Amino acid sequence: MNLIVGLGNPTKKYEKTRHNLGFDAIDELADKYGIKVTNRKFNSLYGEGVIDGNKVVLLKPQTFMNESGIAVEEICSYFKIDPEKEMVVLFDDISLVPGRIRIRLKGSAGGHNGVKSIIAHIKTDAFMRVKIGAGAKPEDGDLADHVLSRFSKAERVKIDEAIKDAADAAILLMEGRSDEAMSRFNGKKEE
């Protein structure tokens, strides 16, 4: 069993914001592979399915970003998922321009509170992750306002492509093809 987690904030208020790119990537996977992410349990919305012959759980924590680890810990425990080998986390990253993604196999939270919460709850930073570019905050802007803002129309075109790339990268990681995923996506230049 594999777990793909998308980070975001619940409720319609936060849909399509920069901070909800992880949710958007889960929606992309759910649509592409016909998995309904409608089960409510483990402080989450989740769905079970099969992708390329692999059993998978798609997860959208409903705890708000800063407590994402609660949901991840509960579902890992229930499904006996080894986060270091069977979990991929998808989330926004303000250090990447919109349209870019970056894959990491482990590491610090990098200032992302959702990732920080996951590390604290599952007691390891050795899990696969796909960072989706949300763009840097304006120099005089507030970080919270920035990550909860929506993309311009021009950025949205790039973001929609990055969400598809992130979903594809998550599948490659789930299949144990991390070298291929990093080679294909980490070097992809913005146009």
N, C-alpha and C positions, 0 to 999 in steps of 0.2 A: 504494500500500500504506500502510495506517495501522497504528499500534501503540498499543495500550492496555495500560498497565502497572499492575498492582496491587501495592502494597508490603505485605510481611509477612515473617514468619519461617517457614521450613519445619518440618516434623514435626508430628505430632498434638498434641504438648505445647502448641503455641501456637494451635491452632485456636480460633476464636471469641473470641480475646482482643482487647483494645482496639487493640493494635498491628497486628492482622491485618485491619483493615477493608478495606484495598486488595485483599487476596486474596478476601475475601467479595464485593466488588463484581465482581471478575473471574468468580467462580463464578456470580453472578447473570446476567451477560452470557452466559456459556457455556451456562447452562441455558436462558435465554430464546431464544437464537439457534442452539442445537444445535451448538455448537462444542466439540469435545473438547480440553481443555487437558491433554494427556497426553504430548506429545513431550518428550523429555529431551535437551537440547542447549543450548549457550550459558549454562551454569550456571543453567538455568531449566527450568520446565515451561511449554510454550507450545502454542498451537493456532492453526491458520489457518482462516479462514472468510470468509463474506460477510455483511455487515449492511447492510440497506437499499441493496443494489447496490454497496457499497464493500468492497474486499478489506481484511481486517483480521487482525492477529496479536494474540492475547490472551496476555499474559506474566505469569508469577509467578516472579520471581527466587528461586533456591534458595540464595543466598549468605549468608543472614541479612541483616537490615535494613541494617547499617552498610556493607555492600559491594554494595548493590543496583546501583550504577553499573557494576560489572563486567559483569553480565548485560545491562544496557541498552545499553552501548557495543558489546558483541559482536553483539547482535541488530540494532541499527541499522546496523552495518557490513555484516552479512551480507545484509540485505534492502534496503540502500541507502535507509534511512528518514531523512528530514530531521526531526530532533527539534523544530525550531522550527515546522514546519507540519504534521507528520504523527504527532505523539506526544501522548498524554494520559496523565498519571500520576494514579492514585487512591491516597490514603493517609489515615491517621488524623491528627487535629489536636486536641490537648488544649485549645486555646483556644476551641474550639466545643463547645457543649453537645450531648449525644447527641440525634440526630434532625435536626441542622442540617448543611447542607453549604455550602461556599463555593467558588466558581470563581475562579481567577486565570489570566491568560494568560502571566505571567512573574513573576519576583521571587526573593527570597532563599529560603534553605532554611527560614527561620523556626525554627531550632533542631532541625529534623527530620533525623536522621542519614541516613536513606534518601535523602531529597531532596538533602542535602549531597553524598552519594556520587555521585549521578547528575550533579549540576552539575560536580563535579570530573572525572568521566570523560568527559562529552560536551562539556565546555568552554563551556557556555552555561547561563544561567538562564532563557532565553526559550523555555519550553515550557509547554503548557497543563496545568493541574492541577485536580483536584477534591479538596478537603479534606473529610473526613468527621468530624463531631464525635465525639470520644472522651471528652469531659468532662475538667475540670481535676482534677489530683491533689488529694487531701485536704491541708489546710494543713500537717499534721505528717507527711504520708506521703512515701514514697520514689518518685521518678518511675519508675524501672525497674519496681518492684513494681506501680505503678499501670497502666502501659501494658501489662503482661503479665497483668493481671487480666481477669476476665470481667465482663460486664454483669449487673446485677440483672434480674429478669424484667420489671419496669416499663420499664427502660432498653432492654431487648432489643426490645420492641415498637417503640419509636421508632427504634432502630438499623436494624431490618429495613426500615422505611420509608425511612430515609436511604440505605441501600444501593441500594434500587430507584431513588431519586432520583439518586444518584451515577452509576448505570449509564445512566440516561436522559440525564443531563447529558453524560457522555462521548460518547454517540452524537451529540448536537447539536454538540459541539465538533469531533468527527471530520468532521462534515458541513459545517463552516465556519459554523455558526450560533451563534457565541459570544455575540453580543448577546442573542439569544433565550434561551440557556442562563442567562446571568447575570441577565437580567430575571426569568426564571421561578424560579430557585433561590436567588440571593443574597439576595433580599428575603423569602424564605419565613420566616415567624415560627414559633417553637415554640408548640405549643398548651398 
